[in-house]
Amino acid sequence: MTAADAVGDLLRTLAPQVLAVLVRRHGQFYACEDAVQESLLAAAVQWPAQGLPEHPRSWLVTVATRRLTDEWRSERARRDREVAVALREPGYAAVAPPADEESPTGDDTLKLLFLCCHPALTVPAQVALTLRAVGGLTTAQIARAYLVPEATMSQRIRRAKQRIEATGARFVLPSAADRDERLRAVLHVLYLIFNEGYTASSGPDLHRAELTGEAIRLTRELRRLLPDDGEVTGLLALMLLTDAHRAARTGPAGELVPLAEQDRSRWDRAAIEEGVDLVTEALTWSPPGPYQVQAAIAAVHAEAPSAAETDWRQIVALYRLLARIAPNPMVTLNQAAAVAMVDGPRAGLALLAPLDADERTAGHHRLAAVRAHLLELAGERASARAAYRAAARGTTSLPERRYLEVRATRLAADR
C-alpha cells in the first residue's frame, strides 16, 4: 500500500468523526460538510509528502474550523446571524464543550447516517450524500464511480445538503417510533451502493471495487454500533458472501462468468467463512428479515462444492420465505430461476409470467435474461435466442451485453 493509499484510508475513517465535531459545535450541516471536504483535500495533498501530523483528527478539525471561520467572516450577514443564534440558544451553548465531549462517538456516525438518509431526500441523493459525508469520498470519486460528470454529482450533493437545511433536520438520533423505518432506509442505501459496485449498471467494467469496499466498510461500522440488530448483521453477511465471488466473476478479458461456470477455488474463503458465521449466528436470536434470508441463500451457494451439488431445494424454500416477508418482483425473478432447478424450466417460466404485467419489471433486461435462460433449458432455442437479444438491448452494462450477445450467438450457431 502506498503512502497516498494509507492516507486515503485514514481520511475516510476520520471524515465522519470530524464532520460530527463541527456539526455539534456549529450546526449548519451544509457549511460544515463543505469545510470538512476542504480539510480532507488539504490533508490528501500534504500528508503523503510531509508525513502525518501527531494528531490527525485534531489537524482536520482545526483546518475545517478555520475554513468555516473564514467563510463566515466574509459574509456581510455574519453579525446578524450571531445575534440570531444568541437569541435562539441558551448562554451555555456558546461555551466550547469539554474535551471528552469532543471525542467522536458511535452515536455520531449513526446520526450522520440517519441524516444523510433523511426521508426528504431522493434515493440517489441519499446515496451520494452518504458516500461523501460518511464515506469520506470526494465528489470526483463518487462521480467516477457512477459514471456521471463531476458537475452533475456536485449539484446533486449540493441540492441534498440544501434540502437537509430546509427541512430543519437536526443532528440527533431518530425517535424510537421512527428508528426502525429510518434504519431500513440506511440499510437500503448501503445495499444499493454495494449492488452498484458489484454489478455496475453501466459502463465497460462489471465491478466497481471502490463502491463494494466502501459499502462493506460502512456496514461493518454500522454493525459495530448496532450489534444486536439482526438485519444489520444479515446485510454485512450478504455483502461478504456475495463479494467473495468477485475474482471468479470475470474472465481474462473482463468478460462475465456466470455462477455455474465460475472457478470456485478463486472464491474468497475467508469472506465466506465470516459471512456464514455472521448469518448463522444472527438467525439463532433474531427474527429472520430480508437481508438475513438473502444472506442464507448466498451461504447455501457459497458452501456448495460445485454448481451441480448446490442444495436447490433449500434455496427454493428460502426464496419462498423471502417472498412472504418481503414480496418483490426481483425476488420472484430469482425464485423462478431456483424453482427451475428443482421442478424444471416450465415451472420457472410459469412464475415469470405475471412479471410481464408488473411495471417494475416489464421490459427489464433481467426479466428477459432469466426467461432466455429458462427457455434455453426447456429446449426452445429460437425463443431463447430472441430473449437473450432483447436482454442485451436492454442493459447498459457492456460486460452483461457482451455475455448475453454471446449466448444468443451460440444458440444461432448450434441450430
JOQUIQUI-V333351 format. One line per field, one symbol per residue. phi: phi as a letter, one per 40 degrees, with the letter a starting at -180 (. if undefined). burial: + if it has 16 or more other ideal C-beta (glycine too) atoms within 10 Angstrom, else -. A space follows every 10 residues. Layout:
# JOQUIQUI-V333351
phi: ???
burial: ???
This chain:
# JOQUIQUI-V333351
phi: .ccccccccc ccccdccccc cccccbgfdd cccccccccc cccccccccb gcccbdccdc cccccccccc cccccccdcc ccccccccbc dccccccddc ccccbcdccc dcccccbdcc cccdcdcccc cccccgccdc cccccbfbdd cccccccccc cccdcccgdb cacccdccdc cccdcccccc ccccccccbd cagcbcbbcc cccccccccc cccccbccbc cccccccccc cccccdcccb cdcgccbcdc bccccccccc cccccccccc ccccbbdcbd cccccccccc cccccacccc cccccccccc cccccadacc ccdcccccdc cbbhcccccc ccdccccccc bdgccccccc ccccccccgc cccccccccc cccccbcccc cccccccccc ccccc
burial: ------++-+ ++-+++++++ ++++++++++ ++++++++++ --+---++-- -----++-++ +-+++-++-- ---------- ---------- ---------- ---+---+++ ++++++++-- +---++++++ +++++++++- +++-++---- --++-++--+ +-++----+- +--+------ -++-++++++ ++++++++++ -----+++-+ ++-++++++- +++--+--++ ++++++++++ ++++++-+++ -----++--- -+-+--++-- ++-+++-++- -++--+-+++ ++++++++++ ++-+-----+ -+--+++++- -++-----+- ++++++++++ +---+--++- ++--+----- +--+++++++ ++++++++-+ ---+++++++ ++-++-++++ ++++--++-- +----
